[in-house]
Amino acid sequence: MKLLKIYFDTSVINFLFADDAPQLRDATIEFFEECVKTQKYEVYISDIVIAEIQATKENEKRTQLLEVIENYPIHSVTEQNSTEIIKLANLYLKKGILPAKSNADAFHVAICVVNQIDIILLTWNYKHLANINRKYKLKQVNLENNYLHPLEILTPFEVLDDEEI
């Protein structure tokens, strides 16, 4: 059976160390142990995630975050910088679906759409990504531009609630 593909943004890795949000941290740890480590899903990130981690100012935290990528079976998406991805990300921004300061978020979504990731984006970013209004608007733009692969933006809670049949 083909494994579902999951792409996650930097927030998911960051929450492994979010001592100020123990419920989200614990769910993230559970996700990594039950879903990533066991390879229940094919898990992907992009160069944007790496760049965001490398921009982390605290050396110790940056090292911790990079070690997560090294220590778990995490793949890099195939297509990341194509004209198609740039055009789609810019469309999300131009239409105001995502604010201009959320350039990286627009690229996360566009990368996933173009690469046809099953669970397009796993995130803890409720403000810009994991909310119903933005998801609906993103789906509309995708459909208008013939991107028919279903768009799924979920939190780790929603993936962990999956039951084996």
N, CA and C of each residue as an Amber inpcrd file, in Angstrom:
protein
   495
   0.8410000  -1.1810000   0.0000000   0.0000000   0.0000000   0.0000000
   0.8860000   1.2440000   0.0000000   0.5090000   2.2040000  -0.8130000
   1.2500000   3.4620000  -0.9160000   1.0790000   4.2720000   0.3780000
   2.1850000   4.8060000   0.8670000   2.1310000   5.6510000   2.0620000
   1.6730000   7.0530000   1.6910000   0.9060000   7.6700000   2.5860000
   0.5410000   9.0650000   2.4000000   1.7820000   9.9330000   2.5690000
   1.8370000  11.0050000   1.7790000   2.9500000  11.9480000   1.8830000
   2.5160000  13.1210000   2.7570000   3.3830000  13.4870000   3.6960000
   3.1390000  14.6330000   4.5680000   4.3110000  15.5920000   4.4210000
   3.9940000  16.8480000   4.2610000   5.0060000  17.9120000   4.2660000
   4.7480000  18.7210000   5.5260000   5.8040000  19.0400000   6.2630000
   5.5590000  19.9290000   7.3990000   6.4610000  21.1320000   7.3710000
   5.9140000  22.2110000   7.9460000   6.6600000  23.4600000   7.9980000
   7.5170000  23.4920000   9.2640000   8.2390000  24.5570000   9.4270000
   9.1970000  24.6920000  10.5220000   8.5310000  24.6790000  11.8840000
   7.2750000  25.1370000  11.9600000   6.5880000  25.1780000  13.2570000
   6.4980000  23.8030000  13.8950000   6.3390000  22.7660000  13.0850000
   6.2120000  21.4130000  13.6330000   7.5110000  20.9950000  14.3200000
   8.6380000  21.2490000  13.6810000   9.9280000  20.9050000  14.2910000
  10.1630000  21.7610000  15.5350000   9.8390000  23.0470000  15.4450000
  10.0180000  23.9460000  16.5980000   9.2530000  23.4810000  17.8240000
   8.0600000  22.9570000  17.6150000   7.2330000  22.5730000  18.7590000
   7.7150000  21.3160000  19.4640000   8.7000000  20.6300000  18.9180000
   9.3310000  19.5370000  19.6670000   9.9910000  20.0640000  20.9410000
  10.3140000  21.3500000  20.9350000  11.0490000  21.9630000  22.0420000
  10.2620000  23.0980000  22.6950000   8.9470000  23.1120000  22.4990000
   8.1060000  24.2060000  22.9980000   7.6690000  23.9360000  24.4440000
   8.5830000  24.1810000  25.3780000   8.2640000  23.9470000  26.7830000
   7.1630000  24.8770000  27.2910000   6.9540000  25.9970000  26.6040000
   5.9070000  26.9410000  26.9990000   4.5280000  26.5190000  26.4950000
   4.4500000  25.4590000  25.6870000   3.1800000  24.9280000  25.1800000
   3.2150000  23.4040000  25.2920000   3.1480000  22.8800000  26.5280000
   3.3550000  21.4460000  26.7290000   2.3890000  20.5350000  25.9710000
   1.1460000  20.9330000  25.7890000   0.1950000  20.0770000  25.0780000
   0.5890000  19.9380000  23.6030000   0.9670000  21.0510000  22.9820000
   1.3870000  21.0030000  21.5860000   2.7340000  20.3010000  21.4430000
   3.6320000  20.5640000  22.3840000   4.9430000  19.8850000  22.3710000
   4.7490000  18.3720000  22.4520000   3.9080000  17.9330000  23.3930000
   3.6980000  16.4940000  23.5790000   3.0640000  15.8510000  22.3520000
   2.1230000  16.5480000  21.7230000   1.5080000  16.0260000  20.4990000
   2.5390000  15.9390000  19.3750000   3.4370000  16.9190000  19.3200000
   4.4760000  16.9170000  18.2880000   5.4500000  15.7730000  18.5170000
   5.8430000  15.5650000  19.7480000   6.7310000  14.4370000  20.0770000
   6.0570000  13.1180000  19.7020000   4.7810000  13.0020000  20.0410000
   4.0310000  11.7880000  19.7010000   3.9760000  11.5940000  18.1860000
   3.7400000  12.6710000  17.4500000   3.7230000  12.5980000  15.9900000
   5.0650000  12.0930000  15.4540000   6.1660000  12.6390000  15.9660000
   7.4850000  12.2170000  15.4920000   7.7650000  10.7550000  15.8460000
   7.3730000  10.3420000  17.0290000   7.6440000   8.9650000  17.4520000
   6.7340000   7.9560000  16.7480000   5.4630000   8.2860000  16.6140000
   4.5010000   7.3320000  16.0510000   4.3740000   7.3960000  14.5340000
   4.6650000   8.5290000  13.9650000   4.4250000   8.6860000  12.5230000
   5.6940000   8.8750000  11.6980000   6.6420000   9.6550000  12.2110000
   7.8560000   9.9220000  11.4400000   8.8620000   8.7980000  11.6390000
   9.1960000   8.5390000  12.8910000  10.2120000   7.5220000  13.1980000
   9.8310000   6.1470000  12.6410000   8.5590000   5.7930000  12.7360000
   8.0920000   4.4850000  12.2740000   7.8270000   4.4470000  10.7730000
   7.9790000   5.6000000  10.1200000   7.7450000   5.7460000   8.6840000
   6.3230000   5.3360000   8.2920000   5.3810000   5.7010000   9.1420000
   3.9690000   5.4870000   8.8450000   3.5580000   6.3070000   7.6210000
   4.2270000   7.4350000   7.4390000   4.0090000   8.3210000   6.3050000
   5.3540000   8.6210000   5.6600000   5.3170000   9.0450000   4.4060000
   6.5030000   9.6230000   3.7780000   6.5110000  11.0840000   4.1920000
   7.5510000  11.5060000   4.8780000   7.5900000  12.8480000   5.4420000
   8.5930000  13.7100000   4.6750000   8.1480000  14.9290000   4.3370000
   8.9380000  15.8280000   3.5190000   9.0570000  17.2160000   4.1450000
  10.1590000  17.8620000   3.8130000  10.3600000  19.2860000   4.0760000
  10.9840000  19.8770000   2.8150000  11.1950000  21.1850000   2.8330000
  11.8400000  21.8440000   1.6970000  13.0440000  22.6380000   2.1890000
  13.7410000  23.2250000   1.2470000  14.8820000  24.0790000   1.5850000
  14.4500000  25.2890000   2.4120000  13.1920000  25.6890000   2.2880000
  12.6840000  26.8130000   3.0760000  12.7310000  26.4690000   4.5590000
  12.3590000  25.2500000   4.9040000  12.4110000  24.8090000   6.3040000
  13.8500000  24.8610000   6.8090000  14.7700000  24.3600000   6.0090000
  16.1920000  24.3720000   6.3890000  16.6690000  25.8130000   6.5780000
  16.3210000  26.6980000   5.6490000  16.7420000  28.1020000   5.7390000
  16.1660000  28.7700000   6.9890000  14.9000000  28.4780000   7.3060000
  14.2950000  29.0610000   8.5080000  15.0060000  28.5630000   9.7680000
  15.3540000  27.2990000   9.7770000  16.0840000  26.7500000  10.9280000
  17.4710000  27.3800000  11.0170000  18.1620000  27.4830000   9.8980000
  19.5080000  28.0660000   9.9080000  19.4980000  29.5330000  10.3190000
  18.3510000  30.1900000  10.1870000  18.2280000  31.5900000  10.6050000
  17.9500000  31.7250000  12.1080000  17.7850000  30.6060000  12.7980000
  17.5550000  30.6290000  14.2410000  18.7640000  31.2500000  14.9230000
  18.5240000  32.2680000  15.7340000  19.6300000  33.0210000  16.3480000
  20.3660000  32.2550000  17.4390000  19.6310000  31.4850000  18.2340000
  20.2680000  30.7220000  19.3190000  20.9850000  29.5000000  18.7490000
  22.2940000  29.4230000  18.9710000  23.0860000  28.3100000  18.4350000
  22.5830000  26.9570000  18.9120000  22.3080000  26.8400000  20.2090000
  21.8850000  25.5550000  20.7750000  20.5630000  25.0990000  20.1670000
  19.6110000  26.0240000  20.0580000  18.3070000  25.6670000  19.4810000
  18.4540000  25.3010000  18.0080000  19.2460000  26.0710000  17.2620000
  19.4720000  25.7860000  15.8410000  20.0460000  24.3760000  15.6870000
  21.0110000  24.0250000  16.5330000  21.6130000  22.6880000  16.4910000
  20.5740000  21.6130000  16.7770000  19.7290000  21.8350000  17.7960000
  18.6670000  20.8730000  18.1280000  17.7380000  20.6500000  16.9380000
  17.3280000  21.7330000  16.3030000  16.3980000  21.6400000  15.1790000
  17.0240000  20.9090000  13.9910000  18.2830000  21.2060000  13.6910000
  18.9650000  20.5240000  12.5870000  19.1680000  19.0410000  12.8870000
  19.3940000  18.7020000  14.1520000  19.5520000  17.2940000  14.5310000
  18.2680000  16.5030000  14.3050000  17.1270000  17.1460000  14.4630000
  15.8510000  16.4680000  14.1980000  15.8180000  16.0050000  12.7430000
  16.2110000  16.8890000  11.8400000  16.1960000  16.5510000  10.4090000
  17.1820000  15.4210000  10.1070000  18.3140000  15.4170000  10.7930000
  19.3220000  14.3760000  10.5780000  18.9140000  13.0380000  11.1860000
  18.1920000  13.0720000  12.3170000  17.9050000  11.8570000  13.0810000
  16.5970000  11.1690000  12.7390000  15.7900000  11.7590000  11.8970000
  14.5200000  11.1510000  11.5090000  14.4970000  10.9640000   9.9960000
  13.7210000  10.0000000   9.5110000  13.6360000   9.7610000   8.0610000
  12.7750000  10.8280000   7.3780000  13.3740000  11.9680000   7.1230000
  12.6940000  13.1020000   6.5130000  13.3250000  13.3550000   5.1480000
  12.4860000  13.4540000   4.1280000  12.9440000  13.6460000   2.7580000
  12.7960000  15.1070000   2.3450000  13.4690000  15.4550000   1.2860000
  13.3380000  16.7770000   0.6940000  12.4380000  16.6610000  -0.5310000
  11.4800000  17.5780000  -0.6830000  10.5940000  17.5200000  -1.8500000
  11.4050000  17.6970000  -3.1250000  10.9200000  17.0970000  -4.2000000
  11.6390000  17.1020000  -5.4660000  11.6910000  18.4870000  -6.0910000
  10.5250000  19.0600000  -6.2900000  10.4450000  20.3440000  -6.9950000
  10.2330000  21.4570000  -5.9710000  11.1480000  22.4430000  -5.9470000
  11.0780000  23.4890000  -4.9430000  11.1700000  24.8990000  -5.4940000
  11.8300000  25.0770000  -6.6080000  12.1130000  26.4330000  -7.0910000
  11.6520000  26.6820000  -8.5160000  10.6790000  25.9450000  -8.9830000
  10.2550000  26.1020000 -10.3720000   9.4690000  27.3980000 -10.5720000
   9.3650000  27.7910000 -11.8130000   8.5560000  28.9570000 -12.1840000
   7.1100000  28.7480000 -11.7400000   6.6360000  27.5250000 -11.8630000
   5.2650000  27.1870000 -11.4810000   5.0290000  27.4450000  -9.9860000
   5.9590000  27.0410000  -9.1480000   5.8420000  27.2440000  -7.7000000
   5.8950000  28.7330000  -7.3710000   6.8260000  29.4240000  -7.9700000
   6.9630000  30.8730000  -7.7240000   5.6830000  31.6030000  -8.1260000
   5.1460000  31.2670000  -9.2810000   3.9170000  31.9000000  -9.7730000
   2.7490000  31.6430000  -8.8200000   2.5940000  30.4010000  -8.3750000
   1.4870000  30.0440000  -7.4810000   1.6300000  30.7270000  -6.1180000
   2.8260000  30.7190000  -5.5580000   3.0620000  31.3860000  -4.2700000
   2.7600000  32.8770000  -4.3780000   3.2090000  33.4990000  -5.4600000
   2.9460000  34.9240000  -5.6670000   1.4590000  35.2060000  -5.8410000
   0.7390000  34.2710000  -6.4190000  -0.7060000  34.4170000  -6.5860000
  -1.4030000  34.4300000  -5.2170000  -0.9990000  33.5350000  -4.3240000
  -1.5650000  33.5250000  -2.9650000  -1.3350000  34.8770000  -2.2830000
  -0.1450000  35.4250000  -2.4640000   0.1980000  36.7040000  -1.8420000
  -0.5450000  37.8630000  -2.5110000  -0.5720000  37.8520000  -3.8410000
  -1.2200000  38.9290000  -4.6010000  -2.7140000  39.0200000  -4.2800000
  -3.3570000  37.8620000  -4.1180000  -4.7870000  37.8340000  -3.8120000
  -5.0690000  38.1180000  -2.3360000  -4.0110000  38.2910000  -1.5390000
  -4.1780000  38.6150000  -0.1260000  -4.6210000  37.4480000   0.7390000
  -4.4980000  36.2400000   0.2150000  -4.8660000  35.0690000   1.0140000
  -3.8880000  34.9060000   2.1640000  -2.6360000  35.1540000   1.8650000
  -1.5900000  35.1730000   2.8920000  -0.9440000  36.5510000   2.8540000
  -0.6440000  37.1190000   4.0250000  -0.0280000  38.4490000   4.0380000
   1.3850000  38.4220000   3.4590000   1.8240000  39.5650000   2.9620000
   3.1380000  39.6760000   2.3250000   4.2570000  39.1690000   3.2280000
   4.1290000  39.3800000   4.5370000   5.1790000  38.9180000   5.4580000
   5.1880000  37.3940000   5.5970000   4.1860000  36.7360000   5.0220000
   4.1010000  35.2770000   5.0720000   4.5820000  34.6410000   3.7720000
   5.5800000  35.2380000   3.1630000   6.1400000  34.7430000   1.9150000
   6.5170000  33.2630000   2.0180000   7.1670000  32.8740000   3.1040000
   7.5760000  31.4720000   3.2730000   6.3580000  30.5550000   3.3250000
   5.2940000  30.9930000   4.0000000   4.0810000  30.1700000   4.0720000
   3.4760000  29.9700000   2.6840000   3.4670000  31.0140000   1.8780000
   2.9490000  30.9050000   0.5120000   3.7640000  29.8760000  -0.2800000
   5.0650000  29.8780000  -0.0830000   5.9120000  28.9060000  -0.7760000
   5.7220000  27.4980000  -0.2320000   5.5250000  27.3480000   1.0800000
   5.2400000  26.0150000   1.6320000   4.0260000  25.4160000   0.9200000
   2.9560000  26.1950000   0.8240000   1.7250000  25.7000000   0.2040000
   1.9530000  25.4110000  -1.2790000   2.5580000  26.3330000  -1.9940000
   2.7800000  26.1470000  -3.4340000   3.6620000  24.9270000  -3.7140000
   4.6910000  24.7410000  -2.9270000   5.5670000  23.5680000  -3.0870000
   4.7590000  22.2860000  -2.9290000   3.8960000  22.2600000  -1.9380000
   3.0870000  21.0630000  -1.6890000   2.0630000  20.8230000  -2.7870000
   1.4360000  21.8850000  -3.2580000   0.4280000  21.7550000  -4.3100000
   1.0700000  21.2160000  -5.5870000   2.1660000  21.8020000  -5.9890000
   2.8290000  21.3930000  -7.2290000   3.3790000  19.9680000  -7.1160000
   3.8620000  19.5900000  -5.9270000   4.3990000  18.2450000  -5.7230000
   3.3240000  17.2110000  -5.3720000   2.0730000  17.6390000  -5.3120000
   0.9320000  16.7780000  -5.0000000   1.1470000  15.9580000  -3.7290000
   1.5030000  16.6570000  -2.6710000   1.6470000  16.0260000  -1.3570000
   0.2390000  15.7360000  -0.8320000   0.0340000  14.5640000  -0.2330000
  -1.2980000  14.1630000   0.2210000  -1.8100000  15.0350000   1.3680000
  -1.0290000  15.1290000   2.4130000  -1.3620000  16.0460000   3.4930000
  -0.4560000  17.2250000   3.2410000  -1.0090000  18.1710000   2.5270000
  -0.2410000  19.2530000   1.9490000   0.6630000  19.8990000   2.9620000
   0.1450000  20.1860000   4.1170000   0.9580000  20.9370000   5.0530000
   0.5430000  20.6000000   6.4670000   1.4770000  20.1240000   7.2210000
   1.2530000  19.8890000   8.6380000   1.8760000  21.0710000   9.3580000
   1.0890000  21.7480000  10.1770000   1.5590000  22.9950000  10.7700000
   0.8910000  23.2590000  12.1090000   1.5600000  24.0650000  12.9160000
   0.9430000  24.6160000  14.1220000   0.6130000  26.0900000  13.8970000
   0.7590000  26.5750000  12.6760000   0.5170000  27.9790000  12.3570000
  -0.9740000  28.2120000  12.1180000  -1.6990000  28.4540000  13.2020000
  -3.1480000  28.6690000  13.0920000  -3.4730000  30.0070000  12.4340000
  -2.6620000  31.0010000  12.6620000  -2.9570000  32.3400000  12.1590000
  -2.9390000  32.4030000  10.6270000  -1.9140000  31.8420000  10.0080000
  -1.7670000  31.9860000   8.5660000  -2.1500000  30.7560000   7.7570000
  -2.1600000  29.5820000   8.3720000  -2.3790000  28.3890000   7.5550000
  -3.5090000  27.4900000   8.0370000  -3.4610000  27.0660000   9.2740000
  -4.4200000  26.0690000   9.7640000  -5.7010000  26.7300000  10.2650000
  -6.3360000  27.4940000   9.3950000  -7.6530000  28.0210000   9.7380000
  -8.5620000  27.9120000   8.5150000  -9.8270000  27.7110000   8.7680000
 -10.7850000  27.3480000   7.7290000 -10.8880000  28.3900000   6.6180000
 -10.8510000  29.6710000   6.9650000 -11.0000000  30.7060000   5.9400000
  -9.8400000  30.7090000   4.9480000  -8.6340000  30.6300000   5.4640000
  -7.4760000  30.6110000   4.5490000  -7.4530000  29.3360000   3.7180000
  -7.7610000  28.1940000   4.3550000  -7.7800000  26.9330000   3.6150000
  -8.7770000  27.0040000   2.4600000  -9.9560000  27.5560000   2.7200000
 -10.9830000  27.6700000   1.6740000 -10.4850000  28.5530000   0.5300000
  -9.9000000  29.6930000   0.8620000  -9.4080000  30.6120000  -0.1700000
  -8.2650000  29.9960000  -0.9730000  -7.3750000  29.2690000  -0.3000000
  -6.2850000  28.5910000  -1.0090000  -6.8440000  27.5460000  -1.9760000
  -7.8340000  26.7780000  -1.5180000  -8.4480000  25.7660000  -2.3850000
  -9.0820000  26.4130000  -3.6070000  -9.7510000  27.5580000  -3.4200000
 -10.3850000  28.2540000  -4.5360000  -9.3580000  28.6760000  -5.5790000
  -8.2580000  29.2670000  -5.1420000  -7.2050000  29.6800000  -6.0790000
  -6.6430000  28.4570000  -6.7920000  -6.4320000  27.3850000  -6.0690000
  -5.8950000  26.1690000  -6.6930000  -6.8410000  25.6430000  -7.7690000
  -8.1250000  25.5750000  -7.4580000  -9.0990000  25.0790000  -8.4330000
  -9.1740000  25.9940000  -9.6550000  -9.1740000  27.2910000  -9.4190000
  -9.2130000  28.2580000 -10.5260000  -8.0110000  28.1170000 -11.4540000
  -6.9180000  27.5630000 -10.9300000  -5.6890000  27.4190000 -11.7070000
  -5.3820000  25.9640000 -12.0540000  -6.4190000  25.1340000 -12.0240000
  -6.3390000  23.7160000 -12.4140000  -5.4270000  22.8580000 -11.5430000
  -5.2950000  23.2070000 -10.2830000  -4.6120000  22.3330000  -9.3270000
  -5.7090000  21.5740000  -8.6010000  -5.9390000  20.3510000  -9.0430000
  -7.0890000  19.5870000  -8.5890000  -6.7800000  18.6170000  -7.4500000
  -5.5060000  18.3920000  -7.1780000  -5.1400000  17.5020000  -6.0650000
  -5.6740000  18.1210000  -4.7650000  -6.3340000  17.3440000  -3.9280000
  -6.9430000  17.9090000  -2.7140000  -5.9220000  18.6210000  -1.8200000
  -6.3140000  19.7710000  -1.3350000  -5.4770000  20.5560000  -0.4340000
  -5.8440000  20.2100000   0.9970000  -4.9000000  19.7200000   1.7600000
  -5.1140000  19.4060000   3.1740000  -4.0790000  20.1370000   3.9980000
  -4.5410000  21.0030000   4.8930000  -3.6670000  21.6650000   5.8550000
  -4.1640000  21.2400000   7.2230000  -3.3450000  20.4940000   7.9330000
  -3.7440000  19.9040000   9.1970000  -2.7330000  20.2220000  10.2930000
  -3.1370000  19.9750000  11.5270000  -2.2130000  20.0460000  12.6520000
  -1.8110000  18.6150000  13.0130000  -0.7290000  18.4430000  13.7560000
  -0.3720000  17.0940000  14.1950000  -1.4910000  16.3920000  14.9760000
  -2.3320000  17.1470000  15.7050000  -3.4630000  16.5360000  16.4060000
  -4.3330000  15.7420000  15.4350000  -4.5920000  16.3100000  14.2680000
  -5.4770000  15.6870000  13.3040000  -4.8610000  14.4350000  12.6870000
  -3.5710000  14.3970000  12.5730000  -2.8930000  13.2140000  12.0430000
  -2.8300000  12.1340000  13.1110000  -2.6140000  12.5200000  14.3540000
  -2.5200000  11.5470000  15.4320000  -3.8410000  10.8680000  15.7250000
  -4.9480000  11.5130000  15.4070000  -6.2580000  10.9230000  15.6520000
  -6.5980000   9.8270000  14.6490000  -5.7490000   9.6320000  13.6750000
  -5.9460000   8.5950000  12.6760000  -5.8950000   7.2180000  13.3450000
  -6.8810000   6.4090000  13.0670000  -6.8990000   5.0640000  13.6250000
  -6.6070000   4.0500000  12.5300000  -5.8570000   3.0440000  12.8760000
  -5.5790000   1.9620000  11.9400000  -6.8410000   1.1290000  11.7480000
  -7.1030000   0.7050000  10.5170000  -8.2740000  -0.1350000  10.2570000
  -7.8380000  -1.5730000  10.2440000
